[in-house]
Amino acid sequence: MDAARHPIALAFEGAIAIATLDRPPVNAIDDAWVARLDAIVDEVEARDEVHVLRIRNAGRAFCAGADLVLMRERFATEAGRAQMVELARAMQQVFARIERSPKVSLAEIGGPALGGGLELALACDLRLAADTARLGLPEARLGLLPGAGGTQRLARICGDAVARQLILGAEVIDGTRAAALGLVHQCVPAAQLQAAARAQAERIAAFTGPALAACKRCITAAALGREDGFAAELEGTALLYAQADTQALVSRFLAG
């Protein structure tokens, strides 16, 4: 890869930030990839005008997981294996940032999303997949586990039974079955994926940033149980009532 070329490209279209995974041939994850994603979260969160982060892929894979060349280099030594653990820790941290971010995140899965690639998608608020996409956490085949949040988020999103089936069985499924299991929110023919993801992102981006952030906070409170979600609803409601944009929208609605 050209040293000047980022493994993840970033562009802005109005209130939408588009992060394109672009590290041929399969968007494999290495330290530079994680650092770039972390920097993208910084830049997106610094822009008040951005409401949605849309993550998509260039090339044939969404993200096939860890860089195999990197694994070969590091796996043979104790020090190298420790580096791989630290890479998993860094992935956990940046994926958690995406999950916690006030920006709404959307994963547009146009090809294989395996291992860390699926773990990235699981950290997003919304997941749209092509019917031909392949999704899975197959680490158990290698005597490993999905260590970048996969066990936790898959169980939370799809339930204990589905998580056990897919992770313990190291199953790789297509987009259609992923939608049936609740792993993705929407599955469309591959040729329609980009348009569907754009439409979804544009619809959400048209809403106010504070409302989206407050909704995300309350949903997260329900999912994780780390704060009183009912109290968060009341706090968010009071804050939004004070917003000029909210006042204008509600007044227009009440005026009929």
LUMBA-629166 format. One line per 5 residues: for each residue x, y, z of N, C-alpha, C. Coordinates in steps of 0.05 Angstrom, whole numbers. Atoms other than C-alpha are relative to their C-alpha. Layout:
N
X/Y/Z/X/Y/Z/X/Y/Z  ...
This chain:
256
17/-24/0/0/0/0/18/25/0  -14/-25/1/25/70/-17/1/12/28  -3/-10/-27/52/101/47/-17/25/4  16/-25/-3/12/165/33/-30/-7/-1  29/8/3/-53/126/25/-10/-10/26
11/9/-25/-97/117/85/-15/-26/-4  15/25/2/-126/48/98/-30/3/2  28/-7/-1/-192/82/111/-3/29/-9  4/-27/11/-214/142/70/-24/13/14  21/-15/-13/-258/196/99/-9/23/-17
11/-22/16/-305/242/62/-26/9/14  24/-12/-13/-363/287/82/-20/8/-21  22/-8/17/-430/296/48/-22/12/18  19/-13/-18/-470/347/87/3/-10/28  -1/9/-28/-487/317/155/9/-29/2
-8/28/0/-459/249/135/30/-2/-4  -28/7/4/-387/226/145/1/-28/-12  -2/26/13/-368/168/99/29/-10/3  -26/13/-4/-311/124/122/1/-25/-18  -2/22/19/-290/76/66/24/-17/6
-22/19/-5/-248/16/85/13/-7/-26  -13/2/26/-196/14/30/29/-9/3  -26/12/-3/-138/-31/46/0/-27/-15  1/25/16/-133/-82/-11/18/-21/11  23/9/16/-144/-138/-20/-26/-4/17
24/7/-16/-192/-152/39/-4/17/24  4/-18/-22/-188/-92/85/8/-12/27  -9/13/-25/-149/-131/137/9/20/20  -5/-18/-22/-137/-100/205/29/-3/10  -26/-1/-13/-69/-79/230/1/25/18
-2/-22/-19/-43/-26/278/-7/27/-13  5/-25/14/-45/30/226/-30/3/-6  29/0/5/-117/11/208/-15/9/25  14/-8/-25/-139/17/281/5/29/7  -7/-28/-6/-102/83/291/-15/19/-19
15/-17/19/-135/111/228/-30/2/8  28/0/-8/-204/90/251/-4/17/25  1/-17/-24/-191/123/319/1/29/-7  -2/-28/9/-170/187/284/-25/9/-14  25/-6/13/-233/185/242/-22/6/20
20/-6/-20/-276/181/304/5/27/13  -7/-27/-11/-239/242/332/-11/21/-19  8/-21/18/-252/282/269/-30/2/-3  29/0/3/-325/261/262/-13/12/25  13/-11/-25/-341/277/335/6/29/4
-7/-28/-3/-307/345/329/-18/18/-18  17/-16/19/-357/366/274/-29/-2/9  28/-1/-9/-424/388/303/-20/-5/-22  18/2/22/-454/389/234/-4/-29/-10  1/28/9/-442/314/224/-18/-16/20
18/15/-17/-498/269/250/3/-30/-4  -2/28/6/-483/202/217/28/-7/-10  -25/11/11/-420/161/206/-8/-26/-15  6/23/17/-430/113/148/26/-14/-7  -25/15/4/-377/58/145/-6/-21/-22
4/18/23/-371/21/79/27/-10/-10  -25/12/10/-320/-17/38/4/7/-29  -8/1/28/-282/-8/-26/10/-29/-5  -9/27/6/-265/-73/-61/-20/-21/8  19/22/-2/-295/-141/-51/-7/-8/29
5/7/-27/-292/-147/25/-7/24/17  4/-21/-19/-322/-105/80/25/1/18  -24/3/-16/-267/-128/127/3/-29/8  -3/29/-4/-239/-199/131/14/-6/27  -11/5/-26/-210/-190/201/30/7/1
-28/-7/-5/-138/-189/226/18/-6/-25  -20/3/22/-80/-182/177/15/-26/4  -13/26/-3/-54/-253/166/31/2/-1  -29/-4/1/16/-228/148/10/9/27  -8/-9/-27/19/-192/214/-1/-22/20
2/22/-19/-5/-253/251/23/-20/-3  -23/18/5/49/-296/218/25/11/12  -24/-13/-10/102/-246/238/1/-1/31  0/-4/-29/80/-241/310/-6/-26/16  11/22/-16/49/-308/329/21/-19/10
-21/20/-7/114/-348/334/14/6/26  -15/-7/-24/141/-310/395/-19/10/22  16/-10/-23/114/-293/464/-4/30/-2  3/-29/2/128/-219/452/-19/7/-23  18/-5/22/93/-222/385/-29/-5/7
27/6/-9/32/-255/416/-11/21/18  9/-22/-18/30/-201/469/-8/24/-17  8/-22/17/29/-150/413/-27/-4/-13  26/6/11/-31/-185/383/-22/5/20  19/-6/-21/-67/-181/450/-5/31/2
3/-29/-2/-53/-106/451/-15/11/-24  15/-8/23/-80/-100/380/-30/-5/5  27/6/-7/-144/-134/404/-11/21/20  9/-20/-19/-147/-85/462/-6/27/-14  5/-25/15/-140/-26/415/-25/-1/-17
24/4/15/-195/-54/371/-24/3/19  22/-3/-19/-240/-61/432/-5/29/6  3/-28/-8/-227/11/451/-12/17/-22  11/-17/21/-241/42/383/-28/-8/-7  28/9/6/-303/-1/371/-19/10/22
16/-11/-22/-328/21/440/-5/29/-4  3/-28/6/-317/93/419/-23/4/-20  21/-3/20/-361/83/358/-27/-6/13  26/7/-13/-415/50/401/-9/22/18  7/-21/-19/-413/106/453/-4/27/-13
0/-26/13/-408/163/403/-28/11/-2  26/-12/4/-465/213/399/-9/-1/-29  6/2/29/-461/204/323/-13/-27/-5  13/25/7/-506/151/293/19/-14/-21  -18/15/18/-463/97/259/-15/-21/-15
14/18/18/-485/55/200/22/-16/-15  -19/17/14/-446/-5/173/-14/-10/-26  10/9/27/-457/-18/98/18/-23/-8  -16/24/3/-433/-89/91/-3/-12/-28  2/7/28/-419/-101/18/16/-25/-8
-16/24/6/-375/-163/24/6/-14/26  -5/14/-25/-346/-211/75/7/18/24  -6/-13/-26/-347/-185/147/5/-22/20  -8/23/-16/-308/-235/187/18/9/23  -17/-7/-22/-275/-234/255/-3/29/8
0/-28/-7/-255/-163/271/-17/18/-18  17/-16/18/-293/-138/210/-29/-1/10  27/2/-10/-359/-164/238/-1/14/27  0/-14/-26/-339/-138/307/-3/30/-3  4/-29/6/-333/-68/277/-30/5/-6
27/-4/8/-402/-75/246/-19/-2/24  17/4/-24/-432/-100/312/1/25/18  -2/-24/-16/-408/-36/345/-16/23/-11  16/-21/12/-449/6/297/-29/-2/8  28/-1/-8/-520/28/311/-17/-16/-20
16/13/21/-547/1/245/18/-15/-19  -15/17/18/-524/-54/198/-17/-7/-24  13/8/25/-545/-62/125/20/-18/-14  -18/19/14/-517/-121/86/-11/-8/-27  7/12/26/-517/-146/15/-8/-29/5
8/28/-3/-552/-213/7/23/-19/-4  -23/17/6/-486/-241/-19/23/2/20  -21/-4/-20/-445/-216/40/2/-25/18  -5/22/-18/-414/-268/86/8/11/27  -4/-11/-26/-415/-254/160/6/-22/21
-5/20/-20/-385/-292/218/23/7/19  -22/-2/-19/-339/-298/278/12/-29/2  -10/28/2/-301/-362/259/25/-6/16  -26/4/-15/-243/-355/309/3/-27/13  -2/26/-14/-260/-420/345/14/-21/-17
-13/20/18/-236/-458/283/31/0/4  -29/-3/-3/-166/-432/299/8/-2/29  -6/2/-29/-170/-445/374/0/27/13  1/-27/-11/-184/-371/386/-28/8/7  27/-10/-5/-243/-328/407/-2/28/-12
3/-27/10/-272/-263/379/5/20/23  -9/-15/-23/-233/-217/425/-2/30/-2  3/-29/3/-252/-148/400/-29/8/5  27/-7/-7/-321/-147/430/-21/-18/-12  19/17/14/-353/-201/388/-18/-17/17
16/17/-17/-376/-247/443/-21/16/15  17/-17/-16/-407/-190/482/-23/12/-17  20/-14/16/-442/-152/426/-19/-19/-14  18/18/14/-468/-212/388/-20/-12/19  19/11/-20/-499/-241/451/-21/21/7
18/-21/-7/-530/-174/467/-20/6/-23  16/-7/23/-556/-162/397/-19/-22/-9  16/23/10/-580/-231/377/-10/-19/21  8/18/-22/-588/-265/444/20/-22/4  -19/21/-8/-550/-320/479/0/-23/-19
2/24/16/-576/-377/436/14/4/-27  -12/-5/26/-556/-346/370/30/4/2  -29/-4/-3/-488/-323/396/14/-26/4  -12/26/-4/-473/-393/420/1/-16/-26  1/14/25/-494/-423/354/21/10/-20
-18/-11/20/-453/-376/311/29/-1/9  -28/-1/-10/-391/-369/355/11/-28/5  -11/27/-6/-384/-440/381/1/-18/-24  -1/15/25/-401/-468/313/17/12/-22  -17/-15/19/-355/-418/278/-15/2/-27
16/-1/24/-412/-408/228/4/26/-15  -1/-23/18/-406/-361/169/-26/-1/-16  27/0/12/-475/-340/143/-2/22/-21  4/-21/20/-501/-298/85/-18/22/11  15/-23/-9/-536/-232/90/-29/-6/6
28/7/-3/-605/-262/83/-5/-13/27  3/13/-26/-596/-308/143/7/19/23  -7/-19/-21/-562/-253/182/-23/18/7  24/-17/-5/-624/-210/174/-21/-16/15  20/17/-14/-669/-268/196/7/-4/29
-9/4/-27/-627/-276/259/2/26/16  -2/-25/-13/-627/-202/275/28/11/2  -28/-9/0/-553/-195/263/4/26/-16  1/-25/15/-566/-141/210/-29/9/0  27/-12/0/-625/-94/206/-14/-4/-27
12/1/27/-635/-99/131/19/-15/-18  -15/14/21/-612/-145/75/-12/7/-27  10/-8/26/-618/-122/3/18/-13/-21  -18/10/21/-591/-147/-64/24/18/-2  -25/-15/0/-519/-127/-73/-1/25/-16
1/-23/18/-534/-80/-130/-16/23/12  16/-21/-12/-582/-41/-85/11/10/26  -10/-6/-27/-539/-37/-22/8/29/3  -10/-27/-3/-505/29/-35/-23/20/1  23/-19/0/-571/65/-51/-16/-3/26
15/4/-24/-605/34/9/14/12/24  -16/-11/-22/-549/54/56/0/31/-1  1/-29/3/-547/124/28/-27/12/9  27/-10/-7/-622/133/36/-4/-1/30  2/2/-29/-620/108/108/16/21/14
-17/-21/-12/-562/154/125/-12/28/-4  11/-27/6/-595/214/92/-25/5/17  24/-3/-17/-661/201/129/8/8/29  -7/-5/-28/-627/199/197/15/27/2  -15/-24/-1/-579/256/181/-17/25/0
18/-23/1/-638/302/170/-11/8/27  9/-6/-27/-656/298/244/21/16/15  -19/-17/-14/-623/343/295/20/-18/16  -21/15/-14/-558/320/326/-6/-4/29  6/4/-28/-579/332/398/-21/-21/5
21/21/-3/-642/289/389/11/-28/-5  -12/26/5/-602/232/358/18/-9/23  -18/7/-21/-550/235/412/-15/-8/26  16/7/-23/-602/235/467/-14/-27/-3  12/26/5/-639/177/436/20/-23/3
-21/21/-3/-574/137/431/7/-5/29  -7/3/-28/-558/151/503/-21/-17/15  21/14/-14/-625/125/527/-2/-29/-9  1/28/10/-624/63/483/24/-15/12  -24/13/-12/-553/48/508/-5/-6/30
6/4/-29/-578/56/580/-17/-25/3  17/24/-1/-631/3/566/16/-25/-6  -15/24/9/-582/-44/531/22/-9/20  -23/6/-17/-524/-39/581/-7/1/29  8/-1/-28/-559/-23/646/20/15/18
-20/-13/-16/-503/23/668/-9/27/12  12/-24/-12/-548/83/683/-30/-3/-1  29/0/-1/-621/96/699/-11/11/-26  11/-9/25/-653/99/631/-23/18/1  24/-18/-3/-717/131/655/9/28/8
-11/-26/-7/-677/186/688/14/14/-24  -13/-11/24/-637/194/624/-21/11/-20  21/-10/17/-702/202/585/-9/27/9  9/-25/-11/-725/258/631/21/22/-4  -21/-20/3/-658/293/629/2/8/-29
-1/-6/29/-655/287/553/-23/17/-9  24/-15/8/-726/312/545/3/29/8  -3/-28/-9/-712/374/587/21/15/-17  -21/-13/16/-648/389/548/-10/6/-29  10/-4/27/-683/380/481/-22/21/-2
20/-21/-1/-742/424/501/13/28/-2  -14/-26/0/-691/480/510/14/6/-26  -13/-4/25/-663/471/440/-17/17/-19  15/-17/18/-683/525/390/-10/-17/-24  9/17/23/-686/473/333/-24/-17/8
22/16/-9/-732/429/374/-25/17/3  23/-18/-3/-777/488/392/-12/7/-27  11/-7/26/-783/507/319/-14/-24/-13  12/24/11/-798/435/297/-27/-6/13  25/6/-14/-850/424/351/-21/21/-6
19/-22/6/-883/492/338/-12/-4/-28  10/5/27/-888/476/264/-19/-24/-1  18/24/-1/-918/408/279/-26/7/13  25/-7/-14/-969/437/328/-17/18/-16  15/-19/16/-989/490/278/-15/-14/-23
14/16/20/-1011/434/232/10/5/-28
